[in-house]
């Protein structure tokens, strides 16, 4: 009887260990899945100003143990409708992919950027919670005026060589910095 109870106890312990190992084997931590995340965001110049080009470099890393299928990253600025979309190719495990772009911001203020990887959840991943990243930076006042000729008007419209011609030039300042009228 003692021998039979011991064998039953050993069998129960063996089944418990077997079930635990099966759970560990089947858990998502051990699956061959990608895990895409924003590793870093850099921009230059360090103190960007209105109406100047700001160059961004975004690094996306695959922290998973399998490559991902190609997907997209969406970049949203202040929740406006001017999103940027970039394709992310297959990234090998523990490897990165860089995205670079430039953008001109006309208004001096703080900007909030949201980066969303695989918004449609098409890539099977270990962790979807790290697929978005928020970042902010400030655009400073422009240092100079930004004058643009918007129209040149001739009167008469098609003058001949003997006509007296009036030329009107319309100039628009696209900056918040006023022009120096003493030089006009």
C-alpha positions as a printed Julia matrix, in Angstrom:
184×3 Matrix{Float64}:
  0.0     0.0     0.0
  2.84    2.39    0.87
  4.47    1.62   -2.48
  1.22    2.39   -4.34
  0.77    5.76   -2.55
  4.39    6.68   -3.3
  3.96    5.86   -6.99
  0.77    7.94   -7.17
  2.54   10.87   -5.47
  5.51   10.59   -7.88
  3.1    10.46  -10.83
  1.26   13.57   -9.59
  4.57   15.45   -9.12
  5.71   14.33  -12.58
  2.43   15.54  -14.15
  2.71   18.86  -12.31
  6.26   19.39  -13.61
  5.19   18.36  -17.11
  2.24   20.79  -17.1
  4.45   23.64  -15.82
  7.03   23.0   -18.54
  4.31   22.92  -21.18
  2.96   26.25  -19.9
  6.43   27.78  -20.02
  7.03   26.4   -23.5
  3.72   27.74  -24.79
  3.93   31.13  -23.08
  4.45   34.21  -25.29
  7.8    34.91  -23.61
  9.3    31.97  -25.45
  7.52   32.43  -28.77
  9.56   33.58  -31.73
  8.0    37.02  -32.01
  9.18   40.47  -32.97
  9.04   43.35  -30.48
  9.29   46.73  -32.22
  9.91   49.88  -30.22
 11.21   53.44  -30.69
 14.75   53.32  -29.33
 15.68   56.98  -29.83
 14.63   60.31  -31.33
 17.19   62.95  -32.27
 16.77   66.26  -34.07
 19.0    69.09  -35.19
 19.6    71.91  -34.78
 19.44   71.57  -31.0
 17.48   74.83  -30.73
 15.27   74.87  -33.83
 13.69   78.13  -34.89
 10.52   78.95  -36.79
 10.82   78.68  -40.59
 14.06   76.66  -40.38
 14.34   73.05  -41.44
 14.49   70.59  -38.53
 16.1    67.24  -39.34
 14.83   64.21  -37.4
 16.45   60.8   -36.97
 14.29   58.06  -35.41
 15.73   54.66  -34.48
 13.37   51.69  -34.32
 14.63   48.53  -32.63
 13.42   44.94  -32.71
 13.85   43.63  -29.15
 12.15   40.36  -30.04
 13.67   37.03  -31.0
 12.24   36.96  -34.53
 12.09   39.37  -37.46
  8.94   41.36  -38.12
  6.95   41.56  -41.31
  7.17   45.0   -42.99
  4.85   47.54  -41.38
  4.51   51.3   -40.92
  5.29   53.99  -38.4
  2.94   56.97  -38.25
  4.26   60.27  -36.92
  1.65   62.73  -35.62
  2.41   66.37  -34.82
  0.17   67.99  -32.17
 -2.66   65.64  -33.19
 -3.04   67.57  -36.44
 -3.97   66.09  -39.81
 -0.46   66.31  -41.23
  0.72   62.82  -40.26
  3.81   61.33  -41.83
  3.91   57.62  -42.73
  7.06   55.57  -43.23
  7.49   51.91  -44.12
  9.48   49.8   -41.69
 11.17   46.87  -43.45
 11.83   43.52  -41.79
 14.2    44.12  -38.86
 16.26   41.2   -37.57
 16.19   40.47  -33.82
 18.31   42.89  -31.76
 18.76   45.13  -34.83
 17.63   48.66  -35.69
 16.25   50.66  -38.59
 16.63   54.45  -38.92
 14.08   56.84  -40.37
 15.19   60.33  -41.31
 13.1    63.28  -42.45
 13.06   67.07  -42.3
 10.18   69.38  -41.49
  9.73   73.15  -41.28
  7.63   74.51  -38.41
  6.31   78.02  -39.03
  4.95   78.74  -35.56
  7.17   79.13  -32.48
  5.66   76.92  -29.75
  6.01   73.55  -28.04
  5.27   70.63  -30.34
  4.17   67.16  -29.28
  5.02   64.24  -31.52
  3.5    60.78  -31.27
  5.19   57.86  -33.0
  2.97   54.81  -33.57
  4.47   51.57  -34.87
  2.11   49.1   -36.54
 -1.08   51.03  -35.73
 -3.17   48.31  -37.41
 -1.58   45.58  -35.21
 -0.62   43.5   -38.23
  2.74   42.37  -36.78
  2.55   39.58  -34.22
  4.59   40.91  -31.28
  5.55   40.05  -27.73
  4.61   43.48  -26.41
  2.26   45.93  -28.13
  2.36   48.38  -25.23
  5.72   49.75  -26.4
  4.55   50.5   -29.96
  3.91   54.18  -29.29
  6.27   56.86  -28.09
  5.59   60.5   -27.23
  8.13   63.27  -27.56
  8.06   67.05  -27.25
 10.34   69.9   -28.28
 10.13   73.65  -28.64
 10.44   75.74  -31.77
 11.92   79.14  -30.91
 11.14   82.51  -32.5
 12.74   83.05  -35.89
 15.84   85.24  -35.92
 15.08   86.89  -39.26
 12.21   87.99  -41.41
 11.16   85.56  -44.11
 10.13   87.71  -47.05
  8.48   86.14  -50.08
  7.4    87.87  -53.29
  3.78   86.82  -53.76
  2.94   88.83  -56.88
  4.43   91.08  -59.56
  1.85   93.21  -61.36
  2.51   95.27  -64.5
  0.33   98.19  -65.59
 -0.32   98.04  -68.47
 -0.35   94.24  -68.41
  1.55   93.88  -71.7
  3.59   97.07  -72.09
  5.41   98.08  -75.25
  8.85   99.68  -75.32
  7.35  103.17  -75.45
  4.8   102.73  -72.58
  5.31  104.12  -69.13
  4.93  101.07  -66.93
  4.01  100.82  -63.25
  5.37   97.76  -61.46
  3.73   96.66  -58.22
  5.44   94.01  -56.12
  3.6    92.28  -53.25
  5.85   90.97  -50.51
  4.68   88.81  -47.61
  6.56   88.23  -44.36
  6.17   84.55  -43.42
  8.01   85.08  -40.15
  6.97   86.47  -36.8
 10.01   88.76  -36.93
  9.15   92.19  -38.36
 11.23   93.64  -41.17
 13.57   96.52  -40.62
 11.75   99.31  -42.48
 14.76  101.61  -42.29
 16.4    99.54  -45.05
 13.44   99.49  -47.41
